[in-house]
Amino acid sequence: MEMASQMHLKLQIHSSGCEIMVEIIDVSARAAAIEYAIRDVVVPAVELEKQGHEIIRMNVGDPLAFDGLPTPKHMISAYKDALDNQKNGYGPSYGIPELREAIAASETKKGWACDMDDVYVTHGVTEALQIIFASFLEPGDKVLAPGPHYPPYMAYPQMYGATTVEYRLDPTDGWRIDLEDIKSKMDESVRLLVLINPNNPTGNVASVEEIDGLIHIAEQWPKCTIIADEIYDGLDFTNKFVSVASRSNKAPVLALNGVSKVYFAPGWRIGYMAWHDPSGKLGLVRDGVERLLRSRLCASTPAQFGYLAGLTDDTDWLKGHRSRIKERLDFCINRISEIEGLECEAPGGAFYLFVRISSDKLSSDDKKFVLRLLEEKHVLVVHGSGFSPEYGHGHFRMVCLPSIEILDEAFNRISDFLGG
Ligand SMILES: Cc1ncc(COP(=O)(O)O)c(C=O)c1O
């Protein structure tokens, strides 16, 4: 009887054309709880596109979707050469040695002694996160992440029975880290303390004092490891970026980075984690990580050669990409300052703006704001609460990568929407 009450029965049309009653198979609670706001809002946008509307998409942080930000040619040639030379087999599970060496050299340049054995190549930072969470977390554990943050930091830990607690970034002071808030939320169950620097979605670049303060807190908790997601490090416009690993001589740090943002090839799906373990306490968890890496075979072999070319060749090309991004960011900040009803802290890096909706009436439901803006003006941004239920509501995130001409049109529509 009890079994029957849990069954989900549904009338379906069978391929023979007859109606039949079927029992719908349940989804796991893990998968059903996953949300990824950045792509979830695409569903209604696609519906509008099907009806013939042209949508200005400012939701996904993919530089390749916009003019003037291509993957550098020498990286593409290296990828193609790898394909042509039949480097299409499975590679070593931790990454091809040439790339691990180049990553270690690049991390060492940032100020800490990174050996190639400290580097594990993954299918993007996203896969590194999945592997880290799977290896560190047990039910009841906590991940302390900035609020707001890039959504997988909230979505994945719950798959292991852990929870993500957010620490406050100060919305009135450039989204600085609130160290007192971190202190008040630390306890024995916090296994991972996350810093995203520069931050997505706020663009804040942490100062060396903020970083040292965060490391100092982590040091007081022997079970805590720092995740330093530095995937936007080459897009720091303040020149104050410092690597977290370079500042820590006690607390362990996992530095995350990859080809997606600063090397303009997110579709290649290559990233890495570099382990800085100055006190030598991560041996067991590292063994777990290596087991998981071996069990998922390897990252894409030819794509690793493409990234290798990016790391080892001249990076002068980056100047042009950086200045185009800065120009577009500045344009957006300027336009927002002219629109009544919107406010924004100037970001130090990355290519996002996290915009505050100042009218109480509109800000009370930021998702509704975003869906109405999409429906009425065909501009797609992402609701702030998708980046933090607690600290993101009343905001939206926009990607500032479209050309100035398209950005101008988007702001005209946003301004119209707000009645200005
Ligand atoms: C902070 C942050 N980390 C990681 C990623 C994803 O990195 P990857 O493409 O290497 O999986 C993103 C993508 O937007 C991001 O913003």
Ligand as a Chemical Component Dictionary entry (heavy atoms), coordinates in Angstrom:
data_LIG
# 
_chem_comp.id                   LIG 
_chem_comp.type                 NON-POLYMER 
_chem_comp.pdbx_formal_charge   0 
_chem_comp.three_letter_code    LIG 
# 
loop_
_chem_comp_atom.comp_id 
_chem_comp_atom.atom_id 
_chem_comp_atom.alt_atom_id 
_chem_comp_atom.type_symbol 
_chem_comp_atom.charge 
_chem_comp_atom.model_Cartn_x 
_chem_comp_atom.model_Cartn_y 
_chem_comp_atom.model_Cartn_z 
_chem_comp_atom.pdbx_ordinal 
LIG C1 C1 C 0 34.763 31.683 -10.581 1  
LIG C2 C2 C 0 34.652 30.659 -11.659 2  
LIG N1 N1 N 0 35.263 29.477 -11.508 3  
LIG C3 C3 C 0 35.187 28.524 -12.449 4  
LIG C4 C4 C 0 34.472 28.731 -13.616 5  
LIG C5 C5 C 0 34.394 27.635 -14.632 6  
LIG O1 O1 O 0 35.665 27.297 -15.057 7  
LIG P1 P1 P 0 35.906 26.172 -16.140 8  
LIG O2 O2 O 0 35.430 26.675 -17.450 9  
LIG O3 O3 O 0 37.398 25.995 -16.103 10 
LIG O4 O4 O 0 35.168 24.963 -15.681 11 
LIG C6 C6 C 0 33.817 29.938 -13.822 12 
LIG C7 C7 C 0 33.008 30.155 -15.037 13 
LIG O5 O5 O 0 32.317 31.127 -15.227 14 
LIG C8 C8 C 0 33.910 30.923 -12.816 15 
LIG O6 O6 O 0 33.302 32.101 -12.960 16 
# 
loop_
_chem_comp_bond.comp_id 
_chem_comp_bond.atom_id_1 
_chem_comp_bond.atom_id_2 
_chem_comp_bond.value_order 
_chem_comp_bond.pdbx_ordinal 
LIG C1 C2 SING 1  
LIG C2 N1 SING 2  
LIG C2 C8 DOUB 3  
LIG N1 C3 DOUB 4  
LIG C3 C4 SING 5  
LIG C4 C5 SING 6  
LIG C4 C6 DOUB 7  
LIG C5 O1 SING 8  
LIG O1 P1 SING 9  
LIG P1 O2 DOUB 10 
LIG P1 O3 SING 11 
LIG P1 O4 SING 12 
LIG C6 C7 SING 13 
LIG C6 C8 SING 14 
LIG C7 O5 DOUB 15 
LIG C8 O6 SING 16 
# 
